[in-house]
Every structure is written in structure tokens, then in C-alpha cells.
Amino acid sequence: MENRAANGAGVLTGYLSEMFCSVQGEGLFVGERQVFVRTAGCVATCSWCDTVYSKVRTPRFVTHTDDGADKRWRSNPVALVDVVADVVAFASSRGVRDVSLTGGEPLEQAAFCAALAHQLDAAGLRIHLETAGLHARELTEVIASVRVIAMDVKLPSATGMEHWDAHRDFLAVMKAHPDERRTDFVKVVVDLNGTTDEIEHAALLVAACDRRVPLIIQPESGALFGKGATPAAARELLDLIDAGARAAAAHLDTVRVIPQTHKALNIR
């Protein structure tokens, strides 16, 4: 649901969870320094979610300093013009040109994120959309201004429900709006409840859109880096992912296994 500020008709506002600058820890752009704008609100039910605090909208959000030593709390909903100014200042002061719209789920606030992406794109920044890939219609509002789409495939073993049809519709929108300036890739998080068949199903879904779209298989971080992680559990997960990657590679040109490197580095 989009918001209009009560004190100014026509002033577009949105709900954020946090804003910070860090190194991208996932996907094709791993290791790249980016500004992260994390929206608040997400209907997905992933058992391994590591940003549970961003699933609901709260009365305020936080901006972090680079070292994490200081926090600036601000009120929600926040005006679009203020977010644009903050992101541009963040990027300029840190020599960064890439901005990740993440969540939560950005497409649950499609009009706000579309306007934000459009204005940041006009300011010369490159916009990455990190999304659960469940909101095909909303993607059409945003897609013209984003330069990277990092789409998740949510496995039934992780969410307790099937999202294959929603993912298929989302991929169809990506295919219907080609842009040589845009990079698309799909990411699937796999935990110990996952199966090789699920991973291959995800690959077939992507291949039906375009077999050239890369698939990133991401081991669930708890089994690798969590407090309860064991060598045996990590080995079991990596064996599962190896089998899944081999199955996926039969259908796609590019399949990579990349863990959450920011977890290994212990950074935000």
C-alpha cells in the first residue's frame, strides 16, 4: 500500500527499515560496495529469513554509519524527496554509484520504489532491485529505471507453499521488457530441507524464460556460519547443492554456487 503524507497532498512516502553502505554479499555483484535502501514489509514466509525485523512496517527506521558505531533514527513513513537526498549524499560521500533496493520486499511499495529508482537513475546511480519475484504486475512499474534485477526463487521447502506460478509470471515480465543496459539473474537459497528436484525445477523455470539468465545457488548461511553449524551439516548441505547445481547446469548456461560472503566477513 502506497502512502501520501498527511501534511502534503501528493507527497509520496514510503516505509523503510534501514539504510546503510556496505559490500554486496550475494549474487553476481558480490564484493561491490553499494548503498542499501531496505524497505519494510514482506509477505514471504521464508524459514531462513535473516532480516525478520524488516518484514513489518514500524514507526521509524535507522540509518547506519559505515562502522556501525552510530545510528540515526527517523520517522516512517518518510518522504520520497528525503530518501533521494539521503541516498545521493550517501553515494557521493563514499564514491559509490550502485544502490540496492532491498527488503523486506520493495515491490510491496511499487509506486514509491518506482519513483525512487527513477530519480536515482536520473542522478546517475545504478539501481539494483532485490526481490522475491512474487509481484509481476508491480515489476512493470519499476523495471524501466532499474539496471539490475536480482530475483529470488522461493522453494516450497523454505516457505511451506508453492510460488512457481508467481515466479513464472515475474520472469515473463522480465522477458517482455528486454533492456541491453540491464543485468538479470536469479538466486535460490537452499537449506537442508531443500531437494535436488526443487533446484532443478527452479532452473527449468528460468530456462523457460531465457537459459542465458544466470542462476546463483546460495547455501543457507546458518548451516555454514551459524552458532549451531557443524561440519557434518555443512557437508550435507554442500553435497545437496552440488547435486542441484549439476542438475541445473543441464538447463542453463550459467550456474554458480555463492554463499553469503557478508556473513563470512561479519559485516552488515
ZIRAVEN-V884040 format. One record per residue. RES is the residue in three letters. BURIAL is b if it has 9 or more other ideal C-beta (glycine too) atoms within 8 Angstrom, else e. Layout:
RES|BURIAL ; RES|BURIAL
//
This chain:
MET|e ; GLU|b ; ASN|b ; ARG|b ; ALA|b ; ALA|e ; ASN|e ; GLY|e ; ALA|e ; GLY|e ; VAL|b ; LEU|b ; THR|b ; GLY|b ; TYR|b ; LEU|b ; SER|b ; GLU|b ; MET|b ; PHE|b ; CYS|b ; SER|b ; VAL|b ; GLN|b ; GLY|b ; GLU|b ; GLY|b ; LEU|b ; PHE|b ; VAL|b ; GLY|e ; GLU|e ; ARG|b ; GLN|b ; VAL|b ; PHE|b ; VAL|b ; ARG|b ; THR|b ; ALA|b ; GLY|b ; CYS|b ; VAL|e ; ALA|b ; THR|e ; CYS|b ; SER|b ; TRP|b ; CYS|e ; ASP|e ; THR|b ; VAL|e ; TYR|e ; SER|b ; LYS|b ; VAL|e ; ARG|e ; THR|b ; PRO|e ; ARG|e ; PHE|b ; VAL|b ; THR|b ; HIS|b ; THR|e ; ASP|e ; ASP|e ; GLY|e ; ALA|e ; ASP|e ; LYS|e ; ARG|e ; TRP|e ; ARG|b ; SER|e ; ASN|b ; PRO|b ; VAL|b ; ALA|b ; LEU|b ; VAL|e ; ASP|e ; VAL|b ; VAL|b ; ALA|e ; ASP|b ; VAL|b ; VAL|b ; ALA|e ; PHE|b ; ALA|b ; SER|e ; SER|e ; ARG|b ; GLY|e ; VAL|b ; ARG|e ; ASP|b ; VAL|b ; SER|b ; LEU|b ; THR|b ; GLY|b ; GLY|b ; GLU|b ; PRO|b ; LEU|b ; GLU|b ; GLN|b ; ALA|b ; ALA|b ; PHE|b ; CYS|b ; ALA|b ; ALA|b ; LEU|b ; ALA|b ; HIS|b ; GLN|b ; LEU|b ; ASP|b ; ALA|e ; ALA|e ; GLY|e ; LEU|b ; ARG|b ; ILE|b ; HIS|b ; LEU|b ; GLU|b ; THR|b ; ALA|b ; GLY|b ; LEU|b ; HIS|b ; ALA|b ; ARG|e ; GLU|b ; LEU|b ; THR|b ; GLU|b ; VAL|b ; ILE|b ; ALA|e ; SER|b ; VAL|b ; ARG|b ; VAL|b ; ILE|b ; ALA|b ; MET|b ; ASP|b ; VAL|b ; LYS|b ; LEU|b ; PRO|b ; SER|b ; ALA|b ; THR|b ; GLY|e ; MET|e ; GLU|e ; HIS|b ; TRP|e ; ASP|e ; ALA|b ; HIS|b ; ARG|b ; ASP|b ; PHE|b ; LEU|b ; ALA|b ; VAL|b ; MET|b ; LYS|b ; ALA|e ; HIS|b ; PRO|e ; ASP|e ; GLU|e ; ARG|e ; ARG|b ; THR|e ; ASP|b ; PHE|b ; VAL|b ; LYS|b ; VAL|b ; VAL|b ; VAL|b ; ASP|b ; LEU|b ; ASN|e ; GLY|b ; THR|e ; THR|b ; ASP|e ; GLU|b ; ILE|b ; GLU|b ; HIS|b ; ALA|b ; ALA|b ; LEU|b ; LEU|b ; VAL|b ; ALA|b ; ALA|e ; CYS|b ; ASP|e ; ARG|e ; ARG|e ; VAL|b ; PRO|b ; LEU|b ; ILE|b ; ILE|b ; GLN|b ; PRO|b ; GLU|b ; SER|b ; GLY|b ; ALA|b ; LEU|b ; PHE|e ; GLY|e ; LYS|e ; GLY|e ; ALA|b ; THR|e ; PRO|e ; ALA|e ; ALA|b ; ALA|b ; ARG|e ; GLU|b ; LEU|b ; LEU|b ; ASP|e ; LEU|b ; ILE|b ; ASP|b ; ALA|b ; GLY|b ; ALA|b ; ARG|e ; ALA|b ; ALA|b ; ALA|b ; ALA|e ; HIS|b ; LEU|b ; ASP|e ; THR|e ; VAL|b ; ARG|e ; VAL|b ; ILE|b ; PRO|b ; GLN|b ; THR|b ; HIS|b ; LYS|b ; ALA|b ; LEU|e ; ASN|e ; ILE|e ; ARG|e
//
